[in-house]
Amino acid sequence: MIGVVGPEDSIALIRSVAESNPDFESILFRAYQKPDDAVRVAREVEKSCKVILFSGRLPYALALKDPNVWTAELRFVPHTASDLYRALTYILRENSGEFVNFSLDVLSKELVAELCQEIGMPDVKHIWPFDSVPDNEIPSTEELIDFHVKAWQSGDVALCVTCLGAVHEALDGLGIPSRRVEHSRGSVRDALERARLVSDLRTNQATGIAVAIIQTPPTGNKATERYQLEIQDLRRREIALKVARQLRGQVAGVTSETITVTTSRGVVETVFERIRSAQRSALDMDELPEGTRVGFGIDMTVESAEKNAQTALDISKSRQMFVAVLSDGSTWTGEAGEDLWTRDSNLAFRELSELLGVGPLAFSRLLSALRKLDHKSLTARQLGDAYGIEARSARRLLNSLARAGFAAEKGKEASRGVGRPQTVFEVHLTSMVAASEK
């Protein structure tokens, strides 16, 4: 999975590019309010992601300065000459085709000089090549603001051009004309593609043989007639195929109580990463009977991985959870908490789940996600981020809640970046909980 970290307007642009490309599916978006919050937000994302893509050089550099080791690969979306060219086009348009002197804090001096020569523009005198200095020399937001303010006060420039939204906002607040160099969709697409390739590479490097053993409880209905036995057998094989597809593996065996699937270590890592980040697991437990337990084993051969899976299954007997046993004997556990695994026998709970078109597990996770949000004012995008689904799926879920009388539209929220205004909903969480407990 790829984590994307940046201010809200940059996140909106990157999300828009990602949603237009089916290759960019497993992405976790997290926005911060101030650049100083970038490292904290990235640390939260790191728990679930192999690669963290920052929206710009500054948050990336701040992350590199953090003394603690990063387990994720760190990348950022660089500014390109085409990004600056686009900004200059806007400046010329706004000034009736006339060049104006400006200060600049993006790209190298060589690239800027080359671009100025190509379009017949005077050289930029005040430039701090933010994107081309070593990581340990990255200026702070305050230093960049001071750089532009001094250039403006000198009378040499009529405009300040910056790559940072925080600097742009600060200059506007001081009444100093400024223009922000924003990433083009092409720059974002290239950065996402590079991040995806790095993520795939790290997954492949971690690939090993994994075996999953899913143990289901006895049905309680012992079939005696041959056709009943065949129906039960077909049903179990159908479930086995679904489990294998979810785990991107192959069915290795089906008995009256267990389903064995071979897969890769990378898939098992993804299962546990999504559990720990309270997202829907790659293994959909709604498909399996109540009381099902799962054990994963990882090793260099199928035989040894299967032995580890059986050990994991034995460990999971004490409580409902996912367990994986690795080749060195260490274990991973994913607690089956309220927002991860729910087997509620409450009839009202199940009926309400069916009304919304989701399973009991998904409904429990929905309640958990809503408790973490301001349910009196939220958008599909906010719900999607908290619930671990795409915004369009979250929008359908909110519409279902509205039709069931558990939500209502409050209005529209203007987008801070690209995209349409977001519909704001109020979810009647208290009523939902009460209805599920009747």
N, C-alpha and C positions, 0 to 999 in steps of 0.2 A: 504494500500500500504506500502511496505517496501522500505526504502531508504538505499543505500549502499554507504559509504564514505570511500575513501582511496587513496593511490597513484595509478598512472596509471597501473603499473604492477600488483598490487593486484586486482584492479578493473577488469582487463582483465581475471585473473584467476577466480574470483567469478562470473563474467558474463558467462564464459565458462561453469562452473558448473551449473549455473541457467538455461542456455539455453538448457542443456541436460536433464532437468527434467521439465515435463509439470506442476508440482505442483507450480513451482516458476514463475508465470507469471507477477504479479503486482509488479514490482521492478523498482525503479528509481536509476540509477547509476550516481554518481558524483565523479570526480577525483580532487585531489589537487596536487600542485607542491611541497609544503613544509608542514611539520607537523603543523606549526604555522597557516596554512590556514584552518585546519580541522574544527574548530568551526564555522568559517564564512560559509564554504560550507555546513556544517550540518544544520545551521540555515536556509539556503535557501531550503534545502530538507524538513525540518520540516513542512513547510507550506502545504505539500501534503502527508505526511506519518505519520502513527501511530507508526511505529517502525523505528529507525535508527540503522543500523548495521555498526559499524566501522571495518576496516580491521585488527585492532590490538589494543593492550592495551593502547598505548601512546595517540592516538587521542581520545580514549574513556575517558581516565583520564583527558585530557585537557577540554573535553566537560563538565565533572562533576564539574570542577573548575569554569566554567562560572557562574557568579552570577545570571544571569537571569534564570527563571524557564523554563524547557523544557516541552512542551506539548506532545512530542513523547516519547516512551519508548526507552532507550538507551541500546544497546548491542554491543558486539564485538566478533570477531573471535579469540578464544584463541589458543595459541600454545599448542600442545600436545606432549607427549613422542614420539609418532610415527613420528612427524615432526622432532624432534631432532635426532631420530634414523636414519631417512632417510639422514639427513645432515651428520651424522657420517659415514654412509655407503659411501657417496661420498668422504669424507676425506680419509677414508681407501683406497679406490680405487685409489685416486690421489697419495697416498704415498706408493703404492705397498704393501698394507696390513699392513704397520707399523703404530703404534700409534704415534701421535705427541701431545705435550702439547699445550693447547690452553686456551684462556680466553673465557668466556661465559656470555651472559646477558639474558638468557631465562630460564623459568621454575624454580621450587623450588630446593633448594639444595638437599632435600630428594629424589626428583624424579631423579635428575641428578646422585646422588650417587647410587641409585638403578639401573639405566640404566648402569652405568659404571661397577657395580658388575656383572650384567647379561652377559655382553659381554667381561668381563675380561680386562677392560681398566683401567688405573690408574685414581685415583680421580682427579677432576678438582680443581686446587688451586685457580685460579682467577675467581670468579663467582659473578655476580650481578643478583640475581634472579628477573629479571624485571617483569615477569608475576605473581609473587606470593606476592609482597609487597602491603601494603594498598594503596588505590587510592591516598591519600594525600602525599605519599612518592615516587610517580613515578618520576624517574629522567628525566631530560631534555635530548634532543639529544646531546647537548654539553657535558653534564656530562658523558654520556655513551661513547662518543668518547674519552674523556679524560681518562676514566677508561681503555679502551682497549690500548690506546697509552702508558700509564704508564706500563701496564702489558707487552707490547711488549718491551719497553725500558729497563725493568728490566732484560731481557734475559731469563725469565722463560718460555715464550711461543713462539712457532713458527708460531702460527696462531690465529686470532681473529674470534670468531663465534658470530654473532649477529642476532637478529630477526628483525632489522629495516633496511629498504632499504637505508635511509638517512645516517645511521652510516656506512653501508657497502660501500657506494659511497665515503664518507669522508675518510675512511681508505684506500681505493684503491687510492684516490687522494694523500695520504701521502706516498704511496708506501709500505704500510703495508699489508701483506697477510691476506685476510679475506674470510669468507664463510658466506652466509646468510642462516638462518633457515627459509625456506619457508613453508607456509601452504600446507598440502596435500589436495587433492580434497575431501577426506573423512571428514577432519576437517571443510572444507568450507561447505560441504553438511549438516553436523550436525548443524552448526551455522545457516545456512539458514532455516533449518527445525524448529529450536527453535524460530527464529524470526517470521516465518510464524505462528506458534502456538500462539505466543504472540499477533500478529496482529489480528488473528481470535478471540482471547479471548476479545481483546479490542473492536472489532466490535460487538461481541455478547453482551458485557456489555452495549454498547450504543444503542442496538436494541430497537426500539419502533415502534409503528404503524405509517405508513406514507401513505398519499394519494397524488397522482399526478393527476391534472386535466389539460389536454391538450386541448386548445380551438383553433379550426381552423376557418378561415374566411369562409363566404358563398362561394359556388362554382361559383355563378353567372349563372349557368346553371340549372334551375329548371326542373327536369325531370317530365314528366306528365304520360308517359306510365309506366305500371307496371314493365316491364322487366328492364327499365332504372333505376327505383327506387331500384330494387333488385340488380342491378349491383353496384350502388353507395353504397348501404348498405353493400354488400360483400366487396367492396374495403375498406370501413371504418373499418370493422371488421378485415380485413387483417392487416391494419395499427395498429389497437389496439393490436392485438396479437404480432406484432413486438415490439411495445413500451413496452408491458408487459414483453416480453422476455429480452429486453435490461435492464429494471429496475428490473429484477428478481422478478416479482410480478404476480398478476392476474388481468384480466380485470374485473372491477366492474360495468361498464356501458358504453354504446355507444349510443350517440344521433346524430342528424344531425350536431351538432356543437362542441360537446365535447366528449373526451375519458377520462374515469376515471379508474385509475389503483391503486390498493393497493400494497404496498411494505413495506420495513423496513427503519428505520431511518439510519441504516448503509449504505444502498444503496444511499440514498439522500446525505449523507455526502460525499460519493465518487464522486457523480456528481459534487458537488461544489468544492471539493478538486482538481479535474482534471481541472475544469474551471479556477480556480485561478492560477494554474500552467501552463496555456496555453496549456493543452493537450486536446486531443479529448475527449469530454464528453461521459459518458456511454449512454446518450440519443442522438442518431444520428438524428440531425435536418434535415439532407438531405432527410430523409424519409417523412417529413411533408411539407404541402403547405406553400408558402410564407405568412408571417404575422401571423404564429402560435405563441401563447403565452403559457407559462407553469407556473403553480402554484403548489407548494408543501405544504402540511400541515402535521405537526407532533404532535401527542398527544397520550393519553392512550387508546382511543377508535376510531373506524373507523368513527363514526359520528362526533366527535369533530375534528378529523384530516381532514375530508372532509370540514368542515366549515373553518378551517384554510387555506386549499388549495384554497377555493373560495376567501378568503380575499387576499391571495397571488396573485391570478389571477387578482383581481381588482387593486392591487398595480402595477402589470406589465403593465397595460394599458398605463401608461405614457411614456414608452419606452420599447424597446425590451430587455428583460433580464429574467433570471430565478429568481424566488423569492420563498423563503420558509418561512412560518410562524410557529413558534414553540409554544408549549403549554403555555409558559409564555408570549406570545405576541411579543417576539423578532423576528427579521427577518434576514435571510441570503439572500444576493443578489449576482448574478453572472452577471456581465456586459456582454452584447453581443457585444463585440468589434470587430474590424476588423478581428482578428485572431481567433475568436470564433464563429461568426454567420454572415454569409454573404448571402444576398439575392440580388445578382447583376443581373440586367436585361440585362446587356450588352451581346449581342449575341456572340461576340468574346471570352468573358470570359468563357461562358458556353461551347463553342466549344472546347476551349483549355483544359478545365477541362475534357471533354469527351475524348479528344485525349490521355490524360494521364491516363484515366481510373479511375478518382476520381470525386467526386461531387464538386459543387461550394464551399461549406463550406470547404472541405478538401483542395481544391486548394488554397483558401485564407489563410488557416493555413500554407500551405507549403510555400507560399510567405513570410509570417511573420517569419517563422522559418529560411528561407534562409537569410533574412535581418539581423538576429542576428548572423549569422555565417560568416566565411571567405568563401564566395561562390566560390572563385577562387581556393580553395584547401580544399576539405573536403572529408571525408569517409562516408560510409553508417552508420557506428556506430555513428559518430558525428551527422549526420542528424537525425538518429533515436532517440537519446537522446533529441535533441531540438524539434523534431516533436511529440514525445510521442508514437513511434511505435517501433517494434522490428527491429533489424539490417537487417534481411533478407527482411522484407517488405520495408525498406528504400532502400535496394539494388535494388529491383525490380523497385522502383519509379525512382531511378537515371538512371537505364537502359532505362526506358520509356522516360525520359528526353533526354537521348542521342539519342535514335531512332528518337525523334521529332526534333533533332537539337539544343536542348537547353542545352546540357551538353556534355562533352568530357572527356575521361580518360586521366590522366596525368602521371600515373605510379603506382608504388606500394609503400606502406609505411610499413616498417618492424614492426612487432608486438613487443611491449616491454615486453610482457608476453607470455602466451600460445596462440595458434591459428595461423591461416594462415595470411600472409601479407594482408593488407587492400588495396583495389583499391582506388586511389585518383582521384576524379573528379573535374573538373572545370565547374561550372554552369553559364550559360550566363544569369544572373538575369535581366539585363537591357533589353535584347531581349524578355524575358518572359513577363515582365511587359508591354513592348510596344505592344507585340502581343495580350495581354489580354485587351488592351484599345482601340483597333482599332474599 
